[in-house]
Structure formats: structure tokens, C-alpha cells
Amino acid sequence: MQKDQINVNEHGYKPSRKLLDQISDRLRVKGYSPRTEEIYRDWAKGYVLFFNKCHPKEMGSTEIEEFLSRLALKKNLSGSTQNQVL
């Protein structure tokens, strides 16, 4: 059987769950509503896509500030909405 058929990577480990699935898992455990989960997933997806699909673990405060500045200037989002994105 090939590795991809049993969902194992080249090191013999199962790959970790995808980022958006991890976000959903965490929000469900915390009891967030399905609509809130959808919105938070959309924000996370937008953040990752803004930085050409770079994983958030590889980014820091500079990228967060850049993303929030874009939201504030180009999307006219309020301060409270920006805080929710964080």
C-alpha cells in the first residue's frame, strides 16, 4: 500500500489537520455558534491568502499589522471588527 493511501507522510506520521479544520475544532469546543465559526474561518482564510498561502506559524506581528492596516484602509472596517479579527 502506498503512503498516500494510508494518509501517512514521508516521515511515517499522519499529517496534522488542516488549519481551517483546527480553527473549527477549537471554536466548537469553546461553544461558538456555527455562524461565528464560519466568520472566523473566513478571516483566517483571508489572512493566509493575503500572504500568498503562507502558514500563520511562519508569520508574526509585522504581518498582522500589515493585514489589519489593509482592512482599515481598503475595507473601511471599524476598530471593533479589527479586534475580532485578532
C-alpha positions, 0 to 999 in steps of 0.5 A, a space after each residue: 500500500 502506498 503512503 498516500 493511501 494510508 494518509 501517512 507522510 514521508 516521515 511515517 506520521 499522519 499529517 496534522 489537520 488542516 488549519 481551517 479544520 483546527 480553527 473549527 475544532 477549537 471554536 466548537 469546543 469553546 461553544 461558538 455558534 456555527 455562524 461565528 465559526 464560519 466568520 472566523 474561518 473566513 478571516 483566517 482564510 483571508 489572512 493566509 491568502 493575503 500572504 500568498 498561502 503562507 502558514 500563520 506559524 511562519 508569520 508574526 506581528 509585522 504581518 498582522 499589522 500589515 493585514 489589519 492596516 489593509 482592512 482599515 484602509 481598503 475595507 473601511 472596517 471599524 476598530 471593533 471588527 479589527 479586534 475580532 479579527 485578532 
